[in-house]
């Protein structure tokens, strides 16, 4: 029994690596740049209205991906209680990878530019997309280890802090993609 569980863990770990590698390969095939066209790799890039936004290892949208992980963990806990942590992580990775690919299609990039304040958004670098996936995994892992009250407090705190700092966050991002509101767009633009 232990040997079977250990083997399943390795298979799940290899599946996770394969999903991330396949996502990077698909993004490269779609024409996404591997790294920022500026030629540098930064640990943090904090200027939202910039051609370097979503091009480096982390930025103001990284907390959104951490929150994705929290949400995916709780969805897996609710819907797949009998599945192992690894199986739920693989499924969460598939969803996050699918989003990273969809987010970098011309149609979604254009939607961001039309409906949100992201006028200069041209998509993520592959490095940024892979890093975003890593933030999702971190959020998933934290949600599996922290008490529920602390996980919820962390997610809400991140949403409020990022919203306050840049007038955007996961909630506003989803709202503006699905149901753009002129008043929100004006507020995000500083009006």
Buried (B, 14 or more C-beta within 10 A) or exposed (E): EEEEEEEEEEEBEEBBEEBBEEBBEBBEEEEBBEBBEBEEBBEEBBEBEEEBBBBBBBBBBBBBBBBBBBBBBBBBBEEEEEBEBBBBBBBBBBBBBEBBBEBBEEEBBEBBBEBBBBEEBBBBBBBBBBBBBBBBBBBBBBBBEBEEEEBBEBBEEBBEEBBEEBBBBBBBBEBBBEEEEEEBBEEBEEE
